[in-house]
């Protein structure tokens, strides 16, 4: 058995742990695993850095755990004793400042933390605010800021974005992951075009639709609007408006109008058996066939 086969066999026999939700609030960085694995191979596994378990899942130490598996080393574990709120506070304290998270990573962690702990509304009575998971009193924006090592103003800005994203079902669905949250914020930053901008954008799009030779030039000009944060996709060209209007008319026109068109086609065909069969299929409910017959007669 070669080394790779030995490690695969060892890893298959070892108990595998899932990651606790709180653990996944932090960024996952494969390069960190490589660095830790390299350190383990040269300096051995650090027993003073056990992997913390909570509810039989990994709460803290995901990168160390995967590095240990990668190098075939049996990691050391310790069980966290405390409530879920205390587990959140532990992960916040151990990781958010120590690991030098960037602002976007801290913001995503903040959003997950608030979903669990809540945040006191400005001017509200803290004692009357119920924690989302009934942990106790809701933390204030300042308490969140102190825990994450940022200013209260930063937390207020994060909170505004969080609420705006949460109020939009499409953005809220997208924002469940770190990358998804970044995309949701980009969407959030888009602004609606002014009436003058919308008119110019619509004309550009119409030009691009009419002339393939102009399409590249049109896209360059549209990109300039996108760089200003304008939601170019929300502006429709005249061609798009016409197509949507026609589609709407087809989907929403009255049954009488449809019946009249069907009647004209069928009468012109002179195939009266087909007329009867299609009429029965088109008007299956009681009274509908009689209504169709009246339309036929008027034609």
C-alpha positions in Angstrom: 0.0 0.0 0.0 1.6 3.3 -1.1 1.3 6.6 0.9 -1.7 7.9 -0.9 -3.6 4.6 -0.5 -2.7 4.6 3.2 -4.0 8.1 3.7 -7.2 7.4 1.8 -7.7 4.3 4.0 -7.0 6.3 7.2 -9.4 9.0 6.2 -12.2 6.6 5.3 -12.0 5.0 8.7 -11.9 8.3 10.6 -15.2 9.8 11.8 -16.2 12.7 9.5 -17.8 15.8 11.0 -20.2 18.2 9.4 -19.9 21.9 9.8 -22.2 23.8 12.1 -24.1 26.7 10.5 -22.2 29.2 12.7 -19.0 27.8 11.3 -20.1 28.5 7.7 -20.6 32.2 8.4 -16.9 32.5 8.1 -15.2 32.5 4.7 -13.8 29.2 3.4 -10.3 29.6 2.0 -8.6 26.6 0.3 -5.2 28.5 0.4 -5.4 28.5 4.2 -5.8 24.8 4.3 -2.7 24.4 2.1 -0.7 26.7 4.5 -1.8 24.8 7.6 -1.1 21.4 5.9 2.4 22.6 5.0 3.0 23.7 8.6 1.7 20.4 9.9 4.1 18.4 7.7 7.1 20.5 8.8 6.2 21.3 12.4 3.6 18.7 13.4 0.0 19.3 14.5 -0.5 21.9 17.2 -2.3 20.2 20.1 -2.9 23.6 21.7 -5.3 24.4 18.9 -8.1 21.8 19.2 -11.0 21.8 16.8 -14.1 22.9 18.6 -17.3 20.8 18.4 -20.8 22.0 19.1 -23.9 19.8 18.8 -21.6 17.2 17.3 -20.6 19.4 14.5 -17.5 21.5 13.9 -18.0 25.0 15.3 -14.5 26.4 14.9 -11.4 25.0 13.1 -12.7 24.0 9.7 -9.4 24.8 8.0 -7.4 22.9 10.6 -9.7 19.9 10.3 -9.3 19.7 6.5 -5.6 20.3 6.7 -5.3 17.4 9.3 -7.3 15.1 7.0 -5.2 16.1 4.0 -1.9 15.3 5.8 -3.3 12.1 7.4 -2.9 13.5 11.0 -5.5 12.7 13.7 -6.6 16.2 14.9 -7.5 16.9 18.5 -11.1 17.9 19.4 -12.8 19.7 22.3 -16.5 20.1 22.9 -17.9 23.5 23.4 -20.1 23.7 26.5 -22.7 26.5 26.4 -25.7 27.9 24.6 -26.0 28.7 21.0 -25.7 32.4 21.8 -22.5 31.7 23.6 -21.3 29.6 20.7 -21.9 32.6 18.4 -20.1 34.9 20.7 -17.2 32.4 20.9 -16.8 32.1 17.1 -17.1 35.9 16.8 -14.4 36.5 19.4 -12.1 33.8 18.1 -12.3 34.6 14.4 -13.6 37.9 13.3 -10.7 40.1 14.5 -8.0 37.4 14.8 -8.4 36.2 11.3 -8.2 39.7 9.8 -11.5 39.4 7.8 -12.0 42.0 5.1 -15.0 44.3 5.3 -17.2 42.2 3.0 -16.5 39.1 5.0 -17.3 40.8 8.2 -20.5 42.2 6.7 -21.7 38.7 5.7 -20.8 37.4 9.2 -22.8 40.3 10.7 -25.9 39.5 8.6 -25.9 35.9 9.8 -25.3 37.0 13.4 -28.2 39.4 13.2 -30.5 36.8 11.8 -29.8 34.7 14.9 -29.5 37.4 17.6 -31.4 40.3 16.1 -30.4 44.0 16.4 -32.0 46.6 18.6 -34.0 49.1 16.6 -32.9 52.7 17.0 -34.8 54.4 19.7 -36.5 51.1 20.7 -37.0 49.6 24.2 -34.4 46.9 24.2 -36.2 44.9 26.9 -39.3 44.7 24.8 -37.5 43.4 21.7 -37.6 39.6 21.3 -34.5 37.8 20.1 -35.3 35.8 16.9 -34.2 32.6 18.6 -35.4 33.7 22.1 -31.9 33.9 23.4 -32.6 36.9 25.5 -32.1 40.6 25.1 -31.4 41.8 21.6 -27.9 43.3 21.0 -27.6 47.0 20.0 -25.9 48.1 16.9 -23.0 49.3 19.1 -22.7 45.9 20.7 -22.5 44.2 17.3 -20.0 46.8 16.2 -17.8 46.2 19.3 -17.9 42.4 18.8 -16.9 42.7 15.1 -14.3 45.4 15.6 -16.1 48.0 13.4 -17.8 51.4 14.1 -21.5 51.6 14.9 -21.9 53.7 11.7 -20.6 50.7 9.7 -23.1 48.4 11.3 -25.9 50.9 10.5 -24.9 50.9 6.8 -24.8 47.1 6.9 -28.2 46.9 8.5 -29.8 49.2 5.9 -28.4 46.9 3.1 -29.6 43.8 5.0 -33.1 45.1 5.4 -33.3 46.2 1.7 -32.1 42.8 0.5 -34.4 41.0 2.9 -37.4 43.0 1.6 -36.8 41.8 -2.0 -37.6 38.0 -2.2 -35.4 37.5 -5.3 -32.4 39.2 -3.6 -33.1 37.5 -0.3 -33.0 34.1 -1.9 -29.7 34.9 -3.6 -28.1 36.2 -0.4 -27.7 32.9 1.5 -24.0 32.6 0.6 -21.1 35.0 0.8 -20.8 35.2 -3.0 -24.6 35.5 -3.3 -24.7 38.3 -0.8 -22.1 40.2 -2.7 -24.1 39.8 -5.9 -27.3 40.9 -4.1 -25.5 44.1 -2.9 -24.4 44.8 -6.4 -28.0 44.5 -7.6 -29.1 46.7 -4.7 -26.7 49.5 -5.8 -28.3 49.7 -9.2 -30.5 52.7 -9.6 -33.4 53.4 -11.9 -32.6 55.5 -14.9 -34.1 59.0 -15.0 -36.7 59.6 -17.7 -34.1 61.2 -19.9 -31.5 58.4 -19.4 -34.2 55.8 -20.0 -35.2 57.4 -23.3 -31.5 57.5 -24.5 -30.9 53.9 -23.3 -34.1 52.7 -25.1 -33.0 54.4 -28.3 -29.6 52.8 -28.0 -31.1 49.3 -27.5 -33.5 49.8 -30.5 -30.5 50.8 -32.6 -28.6 47.7 -31.6 -31.7 45.5 -32.5 -32.0 47.1 -35.9 -28.3 47.1 -36.9 -25.9 44.2 -36.0 -23.1 46.5 -37.3 -23.9 49.0 -34.5 -24.3 46.4 -31.7 -20.7 46.6 -30.4 -20.8 50.4 -30.3 -24.2 50.3 -28.6 -22.9 47.9 -25.9 -19.9 50.2 -25.2 -22.3 53.1 -24.7 -24.6 51.0 -22.5 -21.6 49.9 -20.4 -21.0 53.6 -19.5 -24.4 53.7 -18.0 -23.8 50.5 -16.1 -20.6 51.9 -14.7 -22.7 54.7 -13.2 -24.8 52.1 -11.4 -27.8 52.5 -13.6 -30.0 49.4 -14.1 -29.7 49.3 -17.9 -31.5 45.9 -18.1 -34.7 47.4 -16.6 -35.0 49.8 -19.6 -36.8 48.3 -22.5 -36.3 49.2 -26.2 -39.3 50.0 -28.3 -39.1 46.6 -29.9 -39.2 44.9 -26.5 -42.2 47.0 -25.5 -44.0 46.1 -28.7 -43.3 42.4 -28.2 -44.5 42.4 -24.6 -47.6 44.3 -25.6 -48.5 41.8 -28.3 -47.7 38.9 -26.0 -49.9 40.4 -23.3 -52.7 41.0 -25.8 -52.5 37.3 -26.9 -52.5 36.0 -23.4 -55.2 38.3 -22.0 -57.6 38.9 -24.9 -61.2 38.0 -24.1 -62.7 34.6 -24.9 -65.2 36.3 -27.2 -62.4 37.7 -29.3 -60.7 34.3 -29.4 -64.0 32.5 -30.2 -64.6 34.9 -33.1 -61.2 34.3 -34.6 -61.6 30.5 -34.2 -65.1 30.7 -35.8 -63.7 32.6 -38.8 -61.0 30.0 -39.4 -63.3 27.0 -39.0 -66.1 28.4 -41.2 -63.6 29.2 -44.0 -62.4 25.6 -43.9 -65.9 24.2 -44.7 -64.9 21.1 -42.7 -68.0 21.1 -40.4 -67.0 17.9 -38.6 -63.8 19.6 -37.6 -65.9 22.6 -36.6 -68.0 20.4 -34.3 -65.0 18.5 -32.8 -63.0 21.6 -32.1 -66.0 23.5 -30.7 -66.6 20.7 -28.3 -62.9 20.6 -27.3 -62.7 24.4 -27.0 -66.0 24.8 -25.0 -66.3 21.7 -22.7 -68.3 23.3 -19.9 -72.1 23.6 -19.9 -73.3 26.6 -21.8 -70.1 27.3 -23.5 -70.9 25.4 -26.7 -74.2 27.2 -27.1 -72.3 30.5 -26.7 -69.9 29.4 -29.4 -72.8 28.4 -31.7 -74.2 31.9 -31.4 -70.9 33.3 -32.5 -70.8 31.0 -35.5 -74.3 32.1 -36.5 -73.4 35.8 -36.3 -70.5 35.2 -38.6 
